[in-house]
């Protein structure tokens, strides 16, 4: 079984290690310039749908992102999963945990109105 989803992360512009880029060829990477030139960075997004089989906290790509956060001493990163059914899952990865939240209902809106991202529709 499993569910198919696309992945996108917030834009934090931190360099991504080579091992991660090589391991996850199904992802697109941002870029940042540093002393080594232009290197892959967050944000990342998927080139195609990815099928997940395990729980979110055990999903290998999220565990590996958590390793990067620990290496870079960065507090947290938000990943959004857009599912083939139209559902959305917000995954928060910190150095110590990987948690997920989903909306419980849908309502019609005329603009972006969600209460966890103040001002993003301005």
C-alpha positions in Angstrom: 0.0 0.0 0.0 1.4 3.4 1.0 0.3 6.8 -0.1 1.6 9.0 -2.9 2.6 12.6 -2.2 4.7 15.4 -3.3 7.2 17.1 -0.9 8.1 20.8 -0.5 10.1 22.5 2.3 10.3 26.0 3.6 13.1 28.1 2.2 15.9 28.3 4.7 18.8 28.4 2.3 21.1 26.1 4.2 23.6 23.9 2.3 22.6 20.3 1.8 25.4 17.7 2.1 26.4 15.7 -1.0 25.4 12.4 0.5 21.8 13.6 0.8 21.7 15.0 -2.8 23.0 11.6 -4.1 20.6 9.6 -2.1 17.5 11.5 -3.0 17.6 11.9 -6.8 13.8 12.3 -6.9 14.2 15.7 -5.2 14.9 19.2 -6.7 17.2 21.4 -4.6 17.6 25.1 -4.2 21.0 26.6 -4.3 23.1 28.9 -2.2 26.5 30.5 -2.9 29.3 30.0 -0.4 33.1 29.7 -0.4 32.8 26.5 -2.5 30.7 28.2 -5.2 27.0 27.4 -5.8 25.9 24.4 -3.8 22.6 22.6 -3.3 20.4 23.9 -0.4 17.0 24.0 1.0 14.3 24.5 -0.2 13.7 21.1 -1.6 10.7 19.7 -3.5 9.9 16.5 -5.3 10.2 16.1 -9.0 7.4 13.5 -8.9 5.1 11.8 -6.5 6.8 9.7 -3.9 5.2 6.7 -2.2 5.5 6.5 1.6 5.1 3.2 3.4 6.2 3.9 7.0 5.0 6.3 9.7 6.0 9.9 9.2 8.4 9.9 12.1 10.2 6.8 10.6 10.2 8.0 7.0 13.8 7.8 5.8 13.9 11.2 4.0 12.6 13.0 7.2 15.1 11.2 9.4 17.9 12.2 7.1 16.7 15.8 7.1 16.8 15.6 10.9 20.4 14.5 10.6 21.2 17.6 8.5 19.5 19.9 11.1 21.7 18.3 13.8 24.8 18.7 11.7 24.0 22.3 10.8 22.8 23.2 14.3 19.5 24.4 12.9 16.4 24.3 15.1 13.6 23.1 12.8 12.2 22.8 9.3 8.7 22.5 8.0 7.9 20.1 5.2 4.5 20.1 3.4 3.1 16.9 1.8 0.5 17.3 -0.9 -1.3 14.0 -1.4 -2.8 12.6 -4.5 -6.2 12.7 -2.8 -6.0 16.4 -2.2 -5.0 16.1 1.4 -2.2 18.1 3.1 0.1 17.1 5.9 2.4 19.6 7.6 5.5 17.9 9.0 7.7 19.7 11.5 11.2 18.3 11.9 13.3 19.4 14.8 16.6 18.0 16.2 14.6 16.0 18.7 11.3 15.0 16.9 9.4 14.6 13.7 5.7 15.4 14.1 2.8 15.9 11.7 -0.5 17.8 11.7 -3.4 17.7 9.2 -6.4 20.0 8.9 -9.6 18.4 10.1 -12.1 20.2 7.9 -12.2 22.3 4.7 -14.1 25.6 4.2 -14.4 27.9 1.3 -12.2 31.0 1.4 -11.6 34.0 -0.8 -7.9 34.4 0.2 -5.4 32.5 2.3 -6.8 32.6 5.8 -5.1 29.9 7.8 -4.2 31.0 11.3 -0.7 29.4 11.6 1.0 31.7 9.0 0.2 35.3 9.9 0.6 37.7 7.0 1.7 35.2 4.3 -1.2 36.3 2.1 -0.2 39.9 2.2 
